[in-house]
């Protein structure tokens, strides 16, 4: 915290590692950056003093569509700013560029929102994935405006490069920064039941629970009539809680503060995620507890090098998923083999974290906004004007009212 270099992080809300993987990721970024930078976190919500004290950062409450934000960034003269999603970049980047033209702008995409949204619409409508929409345009424009964008998965970098012609020098591969996973190979005779974990605030998790309840679990239950499926999740909606059925063995547990302790009790995690993007933290939560996972390609695409079609939704073979789940549950040697294989996959990715951290500290944080081309300046100028004018309109409207 003694550094003269200041990094401002602007978030939609205070990071919560219990609520989603994005909270975990943001905390990892804070811990990486604060070795060399004084960290300030700002949001429109009241300052979370406990969070700031726990992570040794400065907290600020800011106002949207208000000149006071310009004065705030001028007072602190931040050298770098990081936005926790593209919607935040849209709201604040134009103001920072006016006050601090040399400030480096970094966009943390978390996962590509437009990719997840396009896949969601394709899944719900049983249609082809379509990127030709306003949501995609907005996120791509934010990536083009930023000096750097942090991308969580290699396949997302490939998509941005091949389909949208985003220069590779603007994209920085930053997966989750966990330590290598080391866990004992357990005696699965001492474990029982299946489990699924997923935040209720994340739509793909809700669709997975519905898929399990309506299509997959009844078939598994036919083969394993005494076995249960337990559902854990932060802020699960009421209709999910109402799925609870002791008779069907579908047990909705809800939020658990110490989920790792609970996961050590189960034989297998079921995760037939029907769509999504990025990397799922449930993978790491499970493997740290020596819990293997039977999941869809969308669960593993951020970990494995296996490629899937970007323009179509991979249809889950429900019968195959059911038969594999039943076989794994009964065959403990297969569970051990699966666990070892999945640990190798994850640790291969995690071994890169030292390189990733060095890249963040010695490339991204020492970049210069003065090096951008005239084309880049034009993109910034024209693509952010609508947000500036709309914000000024709302600011004046608030003053008049």
C-alpha positions in Angstrom: 0.0 0.0 0.0 3.1 2.3 0.1 3.5 2.3 -3.7 3.2 5.7 -5.5 1.5 3.9 -8.4 -2.2 3.7 -8.0 -4.6 1.2 -9.7 -8.3 2.0 -9.6 -10.7 -1.0 -9.9 -14.3 -0.2 -10.7 -16.8 -2.9 -10.1 -20.5 -3.4 -10.4 -20.5 -4.6 -6.7 -18.0 -5.7 -4.1 -16.4 -9.1 -4.9 -18.0 -12.1 -3.2 -16.1 -15.4 -3.6 -19.2 -17.2 -2.2 -21.5 -15.7 -4.8 -19.7 -16.6 -8.1 -16.3 -17.4 -9.7 -16.0 -13.7 -10.7 -15.6 -12.7 -7.1 -12.8 -15.3 -6.6 -11.1 -14.1 -9.8 -11.2 -10.4 -8.8 -9.7 -11.2 -5.4 -6.9 -13.1 -7.2 -6.2 -10.1 -9.4 -6.2 -7.7 -6.4 -3.6 -10.0 -4.6 -1.5 -10.1 -7.7 -1.5 -6.3 -8.4 -1.0 -5.1 -4.9 2.5 -6.4 -4.8 3.5 -3.3 -6.8 0.4 -1.1 -6.8 -1.7 0.8 -4.3 -5.2 -0.6 -4.9 -8.4 1.4 -4.8 -11.8 -0.3 -5.4 -14.8 1.8 -6.3 -18.5 1.0 -6.8 -21.8 2.7 -6.5 -22.6 0.6 -3.4 -21.6 1.5 0.2 -18.0 0.8 1.0 -17.5 -2.7 2.4 -15.0 -2.0 5.2 -14.6 -5.6 6.1 -13.6 -6.5 2.5 -11.2 -3.5 2.3 -9.5 -4.3 5.7 -9.3 -8.0 4.9 -7.5 -7.4 1.6 -5.7 -4.2 2.6 -7.1 -1.9 -0.1 -8.8 1.5 -0.2 -12.6 1.5 -0.8 -14.7 4.3 -2.4 -18.3 4.9 -3.1 -18.8 6.7 -6.4 -21.8 8.2 -8.2 -23.0 7.3 -11.7 -23.6 10.1 -14.1 -22.0 12.7 -11.9 -19.1 15.2 -12.2 -17.9 14.2 -8.8 -16.4 11.0 -10.3 -14.2 13.2 -12.6 -13.0 15.1 -9.5 -12.4 11.8 -7.6 -10.1 10.4 -10.3 -8.3 13.7 -10.7 -7.6 13.9 -7.0 -5.9 10.5 -6.9 -4.3 10.7 -10.4 -4.6 6.9 -11.0 -2.0 5.5 -13.4 -4.2 2.5 -14.3 -7.9 1.6 -14.2 -9.4 -1.9 -14.4 -13.1 -2.4 -15.2 -14.8 -5.6 -13.9 -17.0 -6.0 -17.0 -17.7 -4.1 -20.3 -20.8 -2.3 -19.0 -18.7 -0.6 -16.3 -16.2 0.5 -19.0 -19.0 2.0 -21.0 -20.1 4.1 -18.0 -16.8 5.5 -16.8 -14.0 5.2 -19.3 -14.8 8.4 -21.2 -14.7 10.4 -18.0 -11.3 9.0 -17.0 -9.8 9.7 -20.5 -10.9 13.3 -20.3 -9.3 13.8 -16.8 -6.3 11.4 -17.1 -5.4 10.9 -20.8 -2.3 8.9 -20.0 -4.1 6.4 -17.8 -3.9 2.7 -18.9 -7.4 1.1 -19.3 -7.7 -2.6 -18.6 -10.9 -4.6 -19.2 -11.5 -7.8 -17.2 -14.0 -9.6 -19.4 -14.5 -12.3 -16.6 -15.8 -14.5 -19.4 -17.0 -13.2 -22.7 -20.5 -12.0 -21.9 -21.6 -11.9 -25.5 -20.6 -15.5 -26.0 -22.5 -16.8 -23.0 -25.6 -14.7 -24.0 -25.5 -15.9 -27.6 -25.2 -19.5 -26.5 -28.0 -19.0 -24.0 -30.4 -17.7 -26.6 -29.5 -20.5 -29.0 -30.1 -23.1 -26.2 -33.4 -21.6 -25.1 -34.7 -21.2 -28.7 -33.1 -24.3 -30.2 -31.3 -22.2 -32.8 -27.9 -21.4 -34.1 -25.5 -19.2 -32.1 -25.7 -15.7 -33.5 -23.1 -13.0 -32.7 -24.7 -10.4 -34.9 -26.4 -8.3 -32.2 -26.0 -5.2 -30.1 -24.7 -7.0 -27.1 -21.8 -8.4 -29.1 -21.1 -5.0 -30.7 -20.9 -3.4 -27.3 -18.5 -5.8 -25.7 -16.2 -5.9 -28.8 -16.2 -2.1 -28.9 -15.1 -2.0 -25.2 -12.3 -4.5 -26.0 -11.1 -2.3 -28.9 -11.2 0.8 -26.7 -9.2 -0.7 -23.8 -5.4 -0.9 -23.8 -5.6 -4.5 -22.6 -8.4 -7.1 -22.0 -8.0 -9.9 -19.6 -9.3 -13.1 -21.1 -9.9 -16.2 -18.9 -9.8 -19.0 -21.6 -7.7 -19.7 -24.6 -10.7 -20.6 -26.8 -12.1 -17.1 -26.1 -8.8 -15.5 -27.3 -9.0 -17.7 -30.5 -12.6 -16.5 -31.1 -11.7 -12.8 -30.7 -8.7 -13.2 -32.9 -10.2 -15.3 -35.7 -13.8 -14.0 -35.8 -13.4 -10.3 -34.7 -9.8 -9.6 -35.8 -8.8 -8.3 -32.3 -5.0 -7.8 -32.2 -3.4 -10.4 -30.0 -1.3 -7.7 -28.3 -4.5 -6.3 -26.7 -5.5 -9.7 -25.3 -3.9 -11.1 -22.1 -4.6 -14.8 -21.1 -5.4 -14.8 -17.4 -7.1 -18.0 -16.1 -7.9 -18.5 -12.5 -4.7 -18.1 -10.4 -5.1 -21.1 -8.1 -2.2 -23.0 -6.7 -1.6 -26.5 -8.2 -4.2 -28.9 -6.8 -2.9 -31.6 -4.6 -5.4 -34.0 -3.1 -5.2 -37.5 -1.8 -6.8 -40.4 -3.7 -9.6 -41.3 -1.4 -11.5 -44.5 -0.5 -14.8 -44.0 -2.4 -16.4 -46.8 -0.3 -16.6 -44.1 2.4 -18.6 -41.7 0.2 -22.1 -41.6 -1.1 -24.5 -39.7 -3.3 -24.1 -37.3 -6.2 -23.8 -33.5 -5.9 -24.1 -30.3 -8.0 -22.9 -26.9 -7.0 -23.8 -23.6 -8.7 -24.7 -20.0 -7.8 -28.4 -19.2 -8.3 -27.3 -15.8 -9.8 -25.8 -17.6 -12.8 -28.3 -18.6 -15.5 -26.4 -21.6 -16.8 -26.5 -23.2 -13.3 -30.2 -22.8 -13.1 -30.7 -24.4 -16.5 -28.4 -27.3 -15.4 -30.5 -27.8 -12.3 -33.7 -27.9 -14.4 -32.1 -30.4 -16.8 -31.0 -32.6 -13.9 -34.4 -32.5 -12.2 -36.6 -33.0 -15.3 -34.5 -35.3 -17.6 -31.4 -36.8 -16.1 -31.9 -37.5 -12.5 -35.1 -39.6 -12.9 -33.2 -41.9 -15.2 -30.3 -42.3 -12.8 -32.7 -42.9 -10.0 -34.1 -45.8 -11.8 -30.8 -47.6 -11.7 -29.8 -46.3 -8.3 -33.0 -46.0 -6.3 -31.4 -45.4 -2.9 -28.9 -42.8 -4.1 -29.6 -39.0 -3.8 -28.6 -35.9 -5.7 -27.8 -32.9 -3.5 -27.9 -29.4 -4.9 -25.9 -26.5 -3.3 -25.9 -22.9 -4.4 -25.7 -19.3 -3.3 -29.1 -17.5 -3.6 -31.0 -20.2 -5.4 -34.4 -19.0 -6.6 -37.6 -20.1 -4.8 -38.7 -22.4 -7.6 -35.4 -24.4 -7.3 -35.9 -24.7 -3.6 -39.4 -26.1 -4.3 -37.9 -28.9 -6.4 -36.8 -30.6 -3.2 -38.2 -34.1 -3.0 -37.1 -36.7 -0.5 -39.1 -39.3 -2.3 -37.2 -38.7 -5.6 -33.9 -38.3 -3.8 -33.6 -34.7 -5.2 -32.3 -32.8 -2.2 -31.9 -29.0 -2.5 -29.4 -27.9 0.2 -29.0 -24.3 -0.8 -26.1 -22.2 0.5 -23.3 -23.8 2.4 -20.6 -21.6 4.0 -18.0 -24.4 4.1 -18.7 -26.1 0.8 -15.3 -27.8 0.6 -16.0 -29.8 3.8 -19.4 -30.9 2.3 -17.9 -32.0 -1.0 -15.6 -34.5 0.6 -18.7 -36.6 1.4 -19.8 -37.3 -2.2 -18.7 -39.8 -4.9 -19.3 -37.8 -8.1 -20.3 -34.3 -9.2 -22.9 -34.1 -12.0 -22.5 -31.0 -14.2 -24.3 -31.4 -17.6 -24.0 -27.6 -18.2 -26.0 -27.0 -21.4 -24.1 -23.7 -22.4 -21.8 -21.1 -20.9 -18.4 -19.5 -21.3 -15.2 -19.0 -19.5 -13.9 -21.4 -16.8 -16.1 -22.8 -14.1 -14.8 -22.6 -10.5 -16.9 -25.7 -9.5 -14.1 -27.7 -11.2 -11.5 -26.5 -8.8 -13.9 -26.7 -5.8 -14.6 -30.4 -6.6 -11.0 -31.5 -7.4 -9.6 -29.9 -4.3 -11.9 -32.3 -2.4 -10.9 -35.4 -4.5 -14.3 -35.3 -6.1 -14.3 -36.3 -9.8 -16.9 -34.7 -12.2 -19.1 -36.0 -15.0 -19.7 -32.8 -17.0 -20.5 -31.5 -20.5 -18.1 -30.0 -23.0 -19.1 -26.6 -21.7 -17.8 -27.4 -18.3 -14.4 -28.4 -19.6 -13.8 -26.2 -22.6 -11.8 -23.6 -20.6 -9.6 -26.3 -19.2 -9.2 -28.8 -22.0 -7.7 -28.1 -25.4 -10.6 -30.0 -27.0 -12.4 -27.7 -29.5 -16.2 -27.4 -29.8 -18.3 -25.7 -32.5 -18.8 -22.1 -31.7 -21.9 -21.7 -33.8 -23.9 -24.6 -32.5 -25.0 -25.8 -29.1 -23.5 -29.2 -28.2 -26.5 -31.4 -27.5 -26.1 -33.5 -24.4 -26.7 -37.2 -25.0 -28.8 -37.7 -21.9 -28.8 -41.5 -22.1 -25.0 -41.6 -22.4 -24.6 -39.1 -19.6 -26.9 -41.2 -17.4 -25.1 -44.5 -18.2 -21.7 -43.0 -17.6 -22.8 -41.5 -14.3 -24.3 -44.8 -13.1 -21.2 -46.7 -14.2 -18.8 -44.3 -12.5 -20.9 -44.4 -9.3 -20.6 -48.2 -9.1 -17.0 -48.6 -10.3 -14.6 -47.0 -7.8 -11.5 -47.8 -9.9 -13.1 -45.7 -12.8 -13.7 -42.9 -10.3 -10.0 -42.9 -9.4 -8.9 -42.9 -13.0 -11.2 -40.0 -13.8 -10.0 -38.0 -10.8 -6.3 -38.5 -11.8 -7.0 -37.5 -15.4 -9.0 -34.4 -14.4 -6.3 -33.3 -11.9 -3.7 -33.5 -14.6 -5.8 -31.4 -16.9 -6.3 -28.7 -14.3 -2.7 -28.6 -13.1 -1.4 -28.3 -16.6 -3.3 -25.1 -16.8 -2.4 -23.9 -13.3 1.3 -24.4 -13.9 1.2 -21.3 -16.1 0.2 -19.0 -13.2 3.7 -17.7 -12.5 4.1 -16.7 -16.2 0.6 -15.1 -16.1 1.4 -13.1 -13.0 4.7 -11.8 -14.5 2.8 -10.8 -17.7 0.3 -8.9 -15.7 2.9 -7.1 -13.6 5.6 -6.5 -16.2 3.6 -6.1 -19.4 0.1 -4.9 -18.7 0.9 -2.6 -15.8 3.8 -0.9 -17.5 2.1 -0.3 -20.8 1.7 3.1 -22.3 -1.5 4.7 -23.7 0.6 7.0 -25.8 1.6 4.2 -28.1 -1.8 3.6 -29.6 -2.4 4.2 -33.2 -4.6 6.9 -34.9 -7.1 4.2 -35.7 -7.3 3.2 -32.1 -7.9 6.8 -31.1 -10.6 7.1 -33.7 -12.4 4.0 -32.3 -12.2 5.4 -28.8 -13.5 8.8 -29.9 -16.5 7.7 -31.9 -17.5 4.6 -30.0 -17.7 6.2 -26.6 -19.5 9.4 -27.7 -23.0 7.9 -27.2 -22.1 7.0 -23.6 -20.8 10.4 -22.9 -23.8 12.3 -24.3 -26.3 10.0 -22.6 -24.5 10.3 -19.3 -24.4 14.1 -19.5 -28.1 14.1 -20.3 -28.8 12.0 -17.2 -26.5 14.2 -15.1 -28.3 17.3 -16.2 -31.7 15.7 -15.7 -30.7 14.9 -12.1 -29.6 18.4 -11.5 -32.8 19.9 -12.9 -34.9 17.5 -10.8 
